[in-house]
Amino acid sequence: MSYYQRHVFFCTNTRDDGQPCCTDHAAQEMRDYAKKKIKALDLNGAGKVRINSAGCLDRCGEGPVLVVYPEAVWYTFVDKEDIDEIVEQHLVNGKVVERLKI
């Protein structure tokens, strides 16, 4: 068994060459929001959920992106409501949010 039930990686990469990047879409802010939400729901820690920043996940054209392991489900998001839906549906209830999946 994995140390965490689910491990979520938010791309928070910044590109200086003018190409699209996740930080252009408030990725760090959304990652911080998700982390606070998981803590508020007491879902953080061993055997539960871990929210992490990641460098480039190489899908910036579809960004912003996050990936949930161990399921390896990739999501895009626009705002806090999308993050709420991913947390509530996938991280709490184990159901993939099809409308945000990439």
C-alpha positions in Angstrom: 0.0 0.0 0.0 1.2 3.5 -0.8 2.0 5.9 2.1 -0.8 8.2 0.9 -4.2 7.0 -0.4 -4.0 9.7 -3.0 -1.2 12.0 -4.1 -2.1 15.1 -6.0 0.5 17.0 -8.1 -0.2 20.5 -9.3 2.0 21.8 -12.1 3.2 25.2 -10.8 5.9 25.6 -13.5 6.8 29.0 -14.9 8.1 29.3 -18.5 10.1 32.4 -19.4 10.1 31.7 -23.2 6.5 32.9 -23.8 5.1 29.4 -24.1 1.9 28.6 -22.1 2.5 27.5 -18.6 0.3 26.6 -15.7 1.3 29.6 -13.5 -0.3 31.8 -16.2 -3.6 30.3 -14.9 -3.2 30.8 -11.1 -1.9 27.2 -10.6 0.0 28.1 -7.4 -3.1 29.8 -5.9 -5.3 26.8 -6.8 -2.7 24.4 -5.3 -2.6 26.4 -2.1 -6.4 26.5 -2.0 -6.6 22.7 -2.4 -4.0 22.1 0.3 -6.0 24.3 2.8 -9.2 22.6 1.8 -7.7 19.1 2.4 -6.4 20.2 5.8 -9.8 21.7 6.7 -11.5 18.4 5.9 -8.9 16.5 7.9 -7.9 14.5 4.9 -4.1 15.3 5.0 -1.4 13.0 6.2 -0.4 9.4 6.1 -3.0 7.1 4.6 -4.9 10.1 3.4 -4.3 12.8 0.7 -1.1 14.7 -0.1 -1.1 17.9 -2.2 2.2 18.8 -3.8 3.6 21.3 -6.3 5.4 19.8 -9.3 7.7 21.2 -11.9 6.6 21.0 -15.5 4.3 18.1 -16.2 4.7 18.7 -19.9 1.0 19.3 -20.6 1.0 23.1 -20.3 -0.9 23.5 -23.5 -3.9 21.8 -21.7 -3.2 23.7 -18.5 -3.5 24.4 -15.9 -3.1 20.7 -14.9 -3.0 18.5 -11.9 -2.7 14.7 -11.7 -4.1 12.4 -9.0 -2.2 9.2 -8.2 -2.5 6.2 -7.9 -5.3 6.5 -10.4 -3.2 8.6 -12.8 -6.1 10.8 -13.6 -5.2 14.2 -15.2 -7.4 17.2 -14.7 -7.6 20.8 -15.9 -9.3 23.5 -13.8 -10.4 27.1 -14.1 -11.4 28.2 -10.6 -12.0 27.2 -7.0 -15.3 25.6 -7.8 -13.5 23.2 -10.1 -11.0 22.4 -7.3 -13.9 21.9 -4.9 -15.5 19.4 -7.3 -12.2 17.5 -7.7 -11.8 17.3 -4.0 -15.3 16.4 -3.2 -15.9 13.9 -6.0 -12.5 12.3 -6.6 -10.5 12.8 -3.4 -13.4 12.2 -1.0 -15.8 9.9 -3.0 -13.4 8.2 -5.4 -15.4 9.3 -8.5 -13.5 10.8 -11.5 -14.8 14.2 -12.6 -15.2 13.5 -16.2 -15.9 17.1 -17.3 -12.5 18.2 -16.0 -10.5 15.2 -17.1 -7.8 15.6 -19.8 
